[in-house]
């Protein structure tokens, strides 16, 4: 299969513009259009719908796109193994991460990354709602959870310590729980999943953070909003230390049940499909974030 035509297709799918994709690859519009038509003919399927006004991916094109990207990644990796790769990494990097974490730690770093790698373009999906990495055709994602999906590879960025916290005002009004079983008498702010989380205390004592048992009346799918509701005095929440360390230091949040640890095996992981080759653009982005965030996370001093 002609990989130059595959590159044209992938770029055209990203831009939704065949002529613009061709120009980027040094092809006149007529040549690019003819090249794509020959690829479709060889595959026996229309990959893109064309009209005088716009271009759109067909259903078949959308299904074929991740495989085209994989073929190109394999070619790039093979050339790199032979010392034939370009010293300047380039291409579109599709990256997904928690919007809360990205706002705090990744977005401020992007100008430096883009200046360091001027040939890389970033397409970011930032959401605290979980989604399927493979179906979304993303090159890389950052997840803060236990990773058990056998179809994914992963690399650790940093520990993700979870804590229970509340505002001083809430604790003045409602008192501080002294043991996990006291939580059922408190207002609990829950994040998406209402599954109970185990708590391990002194001498191995065990408890639970269970929003359902407490009759939680406030459930959210955004980490920043969860923190703001906690700071405002709406109740007790479970939060990542990376999300709350500044508020804990400033005193607008206080740890609840500080002698208990949340035992949910949560870690900040880089994850990517097991079938994917770790391309240059992905590798340098991982290395950059490890350098800037992973070596000495600022929240570990909280």
C-alpha positions as CSV (number, residue, x, y, z in Angstrom):
1,X,0.0,0.0,0.0
2,X,1.3,3.5,-0.9
3,X,2.1,5.2,2.4
4,X,2.4,8.6,0.7
5,X,-1.3,8.3,-0.2
6,X,-2.0,7.2,3.3
7,X,-0.3,10.3,4.6
8,X,-2.4,12.4,2.3
9,X,-5.6,10.7,3.5
10,X,-4.8,11.1,7.2
11,X,-3.9,14.8,6.7
12,X,-7.0,15.4,4.6
13,X,-9.1,13.8,7.3
14,X,-7.6,16.0,9.9
15,X,-8.0,19.2,7.8
16,X,-11.2,18.2,6.0
17,X,-9.5,19.7,3.0
18,X,-7.8,17.7,0.3
19,X,-6.1,20.6,-1.4
20,X,-4.7,21.9,1.8
21,X,-3.4,18.5,2.7
22,X,-1.8,18.1,-0.7
23,X,-0.1,21.5,-0.4
24,X,1.4,20.5,2.9
25,X,2.8,17.4,1.3
26,X,4.0,19.4,-1.8
27,X,1.3,18.1,-4.2
28,X,-0.8,20.4,-6.5
29,X,-4.5,20.1,-5.8
30,X,-5.2,18.0,-8.9
31,X,-2.4,15.5,-8.0
32,X,-3.7,15.2,-4.4
33,X,-7.3,14.6,-5.6
34,X,-6.1,12.0,-8.1
35,X,-3.9,10.3,-5.5
36,X,-6.7,10.0,-3.0
37,X,-9.0,8.6,-5.7
38,X,-6.5,5.9,-6.6
39,X,-6.2,5.0,-2.9
40,X,-10.0,4.7,-2.7
41,X,-10.1,2.6,-5.9
42,X,-7.4,0.2,-4.5
43,X,-9.4,-0.2,-1.3
44,X,-12.7,-0.5,-3.1
45,X,-14.4,2.1,-0.8
46,X,-15.0,5.8,-0.7
47,X,-13.1,7.3,2.2
48,X,-14.3,10.8,1.8
49,X,-17.4,12.5,0.6
50,X,-16.7,15.5,-1.6
51,X,-18.9,18.4,-2.7
52,X,-18.2,21.8,-4.2
53,X,-18.5,23.3,-0.7
54,X,-16.9,20.8,1.7
55,X,-15.2,17.5,2.3
56,X,-16.3,15.0,5.0
57,X,-15.2,11.6,6.1
58,X,-17.4,8.7,5.1
59,X,-18.3,6.0,7.6
60,X,-15.7,3.7,5.9
61,X,-13.1,6.5,6.0
62,X,-13.7,7.0,9.8
63,X,-13.3,3.3,10.4
64,X,-10.1,3.2,8.2
65,X,-8.5,6.3,9.7
66,X,-7.0,4.7,12.9
67,X,-5.5,1.8,10.8
68,X,-4.0,4.3,8.4
69,X,-2.4,6.1,11.3
70,X,-1.1,2.8,12.7
71,X,0.5,1.9,9.3
72,X,2.3,5.3,9.2
73,X,3.4,4.9,12.8
74,X,4.9,1.5,12.0
75,X,6.7,2.9,9.0
76,X,8.1,5.8,11.0
77,X,9.3,3.4,13.7
78,X,10.9,1.1,11.1
79,X,12.8,4.1,9.6
80,X,13.9,5.2,13.0
81,X,15.3,1.7,13.8
82,X,17.4,2.0,10.6
83,X,18.5,5.6,11.5
84,X,16.5,7.0,8.6
85,X,14.1,9.1,10.6
86,X,14.1,12.9,10.5
87,X,15.8,14.5,13.5
88,X,12.8,16.9,13.8
89,X,9.8,15.1,15.1
90,X,6.5,16.3,13.5
91,X,2.9,15.6,13.0
92,X,-0.5,15.8,14.7
93,X,-0.5,14.5,18.3
94,X,-4.0,13.7,19.6
95,X,-3.9,13.7,23.4
96,X,-6.6,13.3,26.0
97,X,-6.5,14.2,29.7
98,X,-8.6,15.3,32.7
99,X,-9.6,18.9,32.1
100,X,-8.9,19.7,35.8
101,X,-5.3,18.3,35.7
102,X,-4.6,19.9,32.3
103,X,-5.7,23.3,33.4
104,X,-3.5,23.2,36.4
105,X,-0.4,21.5,35.1
106,X,-0.3,20.9,31.3
107,X,-1.8,24.0,29.6
108,X,0.8,26.4,31.2
109,X,3.6,24.2,29.7
110,X,2.3,24.1,26.1
111,X,4.0,27.3,24.9
112,X,7.4,25.8,25.9
113,X,6.6,22.5,24.3
114,X,5.4,24.0,21.0
115,X,8.5,26.2,20.9
116,X,10.8,23.2,21.5
117,X,9.0,21.1,18.8
118,X,7.7,23.5,16.2
119,X,6.7,20.8,13.7
120,X,4.2,19.1,16.2
121,X,0.6,20.1,16.2
122,X,-1.6,19.3,19.3
123,X,-5.3,18.2,19.2
124,X,-6.4,18.0,22.9
125,X,-9.5,16.4,24.3
126,X,-9.8,17.7,27.9
127,X,-12.6,16.2,29.9
128,X,-13.1,14.7,33.3
129,X,-15.6,12.2,31.8
130,X,-14.1,8.9,30.8
131,X,-14.2,7.8,27.2
132,X,-12.8,5.0,25.0
133,X,-9.2,5.8,24.0
134,X,-9.1,3.4,21.1
135,X,-12.5,4.3,19.6
136,X,-11.5,7.9,19.8
137,X,-8.3,7.3,17.8
138,X,-6.1,9.1,20.3
139,X,-2.4,8.7,20.3
140,X,-2.0,9.2,24.0
141,X,-4.0,9.9,27.1
142,X,-3.4,10.7,30.8
143,X,-5.6,9.0,33.2
144,X,-5.7,9.2,37.0
145,X,-7.0,5.8,38.0
146,X,-6.0,2.1,38.3
147,X,-5.3,0.8,34.8
148,X,-6.6,-2.7,34.2
149,X,-7.4,-2.6,30.4
150,X,-5.3,-5.3,28.7
151,X,-5.6,-3.5,25.4
152,X,-3.5,-0.6,26.7
153,X,0.1,0.1,27.5
154,X,0.9,2.5,30.3
155,X,3.7,4.5,31.9
156,X,3.6,6.2,35.3
157,X,3.8,10.0,35.5
158,X,3.3,10.4,39.2
159,X,1.4,9.1,42.3
160,X,-2.2,10.2,42.6
161,X,-2.8,10.4,46.4
162,X,-6.5,10.9,47.2
163,X,-7.6,12.6,50.4
164,X,-10.8,13.5,52.2
165,X,-11.3,17.2,52.8
166,X,-13.7,19.9,53.7
167,X,-13.8,23.7,54.4
168,X,-13.1,25.0,57.9
169,X,-16.6,26.6,57.8
170,X,-18.3,23.3,57.1
171,X,-16.4,21.5,59.9
172,X,-17.3,24.3,62.3
173,X,-21.0,23.9,61.4
174,X,-21.1,20.1,61.3
175,X,-18.2,18.9,63.3
176,X,-15.2,16.7,62.2
177,X,-15.7,12.9,61.8
178,X,-13.3,10.9,64.0
179,X,-13.8,7.6,62.2
180,X,-15.1,6.5,58.8
181,X,-18.4,5.4,60.1
182,X,-19.1,9.0,61.1
183,X,-19.3,10.0,57.4
184,X,-22.8,8.7,57.0
185,X,-24.0,11.6,59.2
186,X,-22.3,14.2,56.9
187,X,-23.0,15.9,53.6
188,X,-20.9,14.1,51.0
189,X,-20.0,15.6,47.6
190,X,-19.4,12.7,45.2
191,X,-17.5,12.6,41.9
192,X,-19.2,10.6,39.1
193,X,-18.6,7.1,40.4
194,X,-20.5,6.4,43.6
195,X,-18.6,3.2,44.2
196,X,-17.3,3.0,47.8
197,X,-13.6,3.6,48.3
198,X,-11.6,1.7,51.0
199,X,-9.9,3.6,53.7
200,X,-7.0,2.2,55.7
201,X,-6.3,3.7,59.1
202,X,-3.9,3.3,62.0
203,X,-2.9,-0.3,62.8
204,X,-4.6,-1.5,59.6
205,X,-8.1,-0.5,60.6
206,X,-10.4,-0.4,57.6
207,X,-13.3,1.8,56.7
208,X,-15.1,3.2,53.6
209,X,-15.8,6.5,51.9
210,X,-19.3,5.6,50.6
211,X,-21.4,8.4,49.1
212,X,-24.4,6.2,48.7
213,X,-24.5,5.2,52.4
214,X,-24.4,8.9,53.3
215,X,-27.2,9.7,50.9
216,X,-25.1,12.0,48.8
217,X,-27.2,14.8,47.3
218,X,-24.4,16.4,45.2
219,X,-22.7,14.4,42.4
220,X,-20.3,16.0,39.9
221,X,-18.3,15.1,36.8
222,X,-15.8,17.9,36.9
223,X,-12.9,17.9,39.4
224,X,-12.5,21.7,39.6
225,X,-16.2,22.1,40.4
226,X,-15.9,19.4,43.0
227,X,-13.1,21.3,44.7
228,X,-14.9,24.7,44.5
229,X,-18.0,23.2,46.0
230,X,-15.9,21.8,48.9
231,X,-14.2,25.1,49.4
232,X,-17.6,26.8,49.5
233,X,-18.7,24.6,52.4
234,X,-21.1,22.2,50.6
235,X,-19.7,19.1,52.3
236,X,-16.9,16.6,52.5
237,X,-15.3,15.3,49.3
238,X,-12.6,12.9,48.1
239,X,-10.1,14.8,46.1
240,X,-6.7,14.3,44.5
241,X,-3.9,15.9,46.4
242,X,-2.7,17.5,43.1
243,X,-6.0,19.2,42.8
244,X,-6.2,20.5,46.4
245,X,-2.6,21.0,47.7
246,X,-2.7,24.8,47.2
247,X,-6.0,25.1,49.1
248,X,-4.7,22.9,51.9
249,X,-1.6,25.1,52.2
250,X,-3.7,28.3,52.2
251,X,-6.2,26.8,54.8
252,X,-9.3,27.1,52.6
253,X,-9.5,23.3,52.8
254,X,-8.7,21.0,55.7
255,X,-8.0,17.3,55.6
256,X,-10.7,15.1,57.1
257,X,-9.7,11.8,58.8
258,X,-6.0,12.6,58.1
259,X,-4.9,9.3,59.7
260,X,-6.7,7.3,57.0
261,X,-5.3,6.6,53.5
262,X,-7.5,6.1,50.5
263,X,-6.6,2.6,49.1
264,X,-7.8,2.7,45.5
265,X,-4.5,2.2,43.6
266,X,-4.9,5.4,41.7
267,X,-1.9,6.6,39.7
268,X,-1.4,9.2,37.0
269,X,-0.7,7.1,34.0
270,X,0.2,7.8,30.4
271,X,-1.8,5.3,28.4
272,X,-1.9,4.4,24.7
273,X,-3.3,1.5,22.6
274,X,-1.1,-1.6,22.8
275,X,-1.2,-1.9,19.1
276,X,0.3,1.5,18.6
277,X,4.0,2.2,18.0
278,X,5.4,4.8,20.3
279,X,6.2,7.4,17.7
280,X,8.6,10.2,18.0
281,X,5.9,12.8,18.7
282,X,4.4,10.7,21.4
283,X,7.7,9.9,23.0
284,X,8.9,13.5,23.2
285,X,5.6,14.6,24.7
286,X,5.7,12.0,27.4
287,X,9.4,12.8,28.1
288,X,8.6,16.5,28.3
289,X,5.8,16.0,30.8
290,X,7.9,13.6,32.9
291,X,10.6,16.3,32.9
292,X,8.3,19.1,33.9
293,X,5.8,17.4,36.2
294,X,6.9,13.9,37.1
295,X,10.4,14.4,38.5
296,X,9.2,16.4,41.6
297,X,5.5,16.9,41.6
298,X,4.7,20.2,43.4
299,X,1.8,18.6,45.3
300,X,4.0,16.0,47.1
301,X,5.1,18.7,49.5
302,X,1.5,19.3,50.7
